[in-house]
Amino acid sequence: MISILQQQYKLIQGSREVALNFIETEVGEALNAPVDAFEKSTMRYLLVHVSNCYLQWMYNFAMDNKLELFNDEEFRTVAGIRSLYADTDDLVKNFLERFADKLDEPITSTLSRNRTITATPLELFTHVTTHEFHHKGQVMTMCRLLGYPPPDTDIIRT
């Protein structure tokens, strides 16, 4: 099953790359523009938030580490965000390797405010990847609202 998840993540990376290429070549500095319809949030904020979700669930929760989440103000260019996602890709690779034979074994950990959560590595992988697609859709909507009609960023593109 691990090879299927690795293949699936490659598809996700391809979709992400289409979005980042578009932002880099067409949107430019509007990456940092607040969007009223999103409570003045920015594309940059959402892109960093997605990477933080991978960090929080796969590294801090599943691997019992305590790295601080990234501040979006530190990633004001697509080049910086690409660097962040290169680290995210390494994290996903390590996560999948570590849990390759334990995808259905529950992991229990305590989050902030003493909330105890139990989830399997498969659930965590599914959560972070669907979370990325949710926010990628929001980022593409932000592009449209700022006057940059986005390309198709689905896994299967026409």
N, C-alpha and C positions, 0 to 999 in steps of 0.2 A: 504494500500500500504506500510505502514511503516514496517510491518512484513516481507514483501518481501525484502525490502532493508536491513533489519537486517540479514535475511537469506543469502542474497547475500554477505554481508560483512563477514559473517562467512566463506563462501567459499573462499573469498579473503584471509582471515587470514590463512586458511589451506594451500593455495598455497604458501603464504609468508613463512609459517613455514617450508615447504619442502625446500625452497631455503635457509633459514637461517640454518637449520640443515645441509644441504650439505656444506655450506660455513664453518660452525663451525667444522665439522668433517673431511672434505676433503681438504678444501682450506686453512684454518688457516690464517697465517700471510699474505698470498697473498691478503687478503682482502684490505690491504693497499698498494698494488703494483700498480704503475702507468702503464696504458695500452696504448701503443703507438697508436693503432688504434682508441682510444677514446681520443685523444689529451692529453694523460698522465693523464686522469682522473682515479679514483680508484672506486672499488666496494663500498667502504665505503662512498665515496662522493655521489654516486648515491642513496644509501640507505637512507642517511640522507636527501638528496634533496627531496626524495619522502615524507618523514615525514614532511619536511618543507612545502611542497605543501598542505598537509592536514591542517597544522597549519595556513598557509596564507589564504586559501580560506574558510575553515569552521569556524575557530576561529576569525581570524583578520577581514576578509571581512564580513562574514555572521553575526557574533555575535558582530561586531564593537569593537573588542579589538585591542591591539597594542603590542603583545608580539614580542620580537626579534626572528629572525630565529636562528636555531641551527648551530653551526660551526662544520663541519665534523671532524675537528682535535680532538674534545672532545670525539669522539666515535670510538676508534681504535680497539675495540673488538666486537665480536658478542654479548657478554653479554651486553655491553653498548648499542648496537643497539636494542637488545631485550627490554631493559628498555625504550628506546625512543619510540618504537612501542607500548609498554604497555600504555604509555601516549597518543599515537596517537589513540589507540583503545578506551580509555576513552573519548577522544575528539569526535570521531565519534559517540559513544553512546550518548553523551550529545547533539550533533548536531541533530541526528535523533529524539531524544526525544523532543527537543525544536521545531523542524519544522514538527513534525509528522502530524499535521493538516494543514500545510501551504506549502506543497511541491511545489505548483505551484504559490505561491505568489512571485512576483519579489522583489529582494533586490538590491538597488542601493547604491554604495559606490565609493569613489574616491581612486584610487591607486597612486603609485608613479608617478611623472611627471604629476600630475593632470589629469590622465586618469579616466574618469567616466565609470563604468561598471555596467550593470544590468544583473542579473542572478537569476534564481529560485534555491531554495535548491536542487531540483531534478537535475538541470543542474550542480550544484556544486558537488553533490555526484558523478554523472556520470563522471565529469571531473577528480576528484582526484583519483577515482578508476581505470579509464582507463589509467591515467597518471602512476599509480603504475605499471600496467601490461606492459606498454611500457618500463619503466626503468628496470623492473624485467627481461624482455627479454634481455636488454642490459647487465645487470649484468651476466646473464647466458652465454651470448656470451663472456664476459670478462673472465669468468671461463674457457671456452673452449680455448680461445686464450692463456691463461696462462698454459694450459696443464691439465686442470681438466674438463673432459667431464661431463656436468651437467645432473642431472636427469630431468625427465618430471615434470615441475612445473605448468602445466595447471590446471584449475579447475577440469576437467575430466582427470584423469591420467590413463595410461595403465599399 
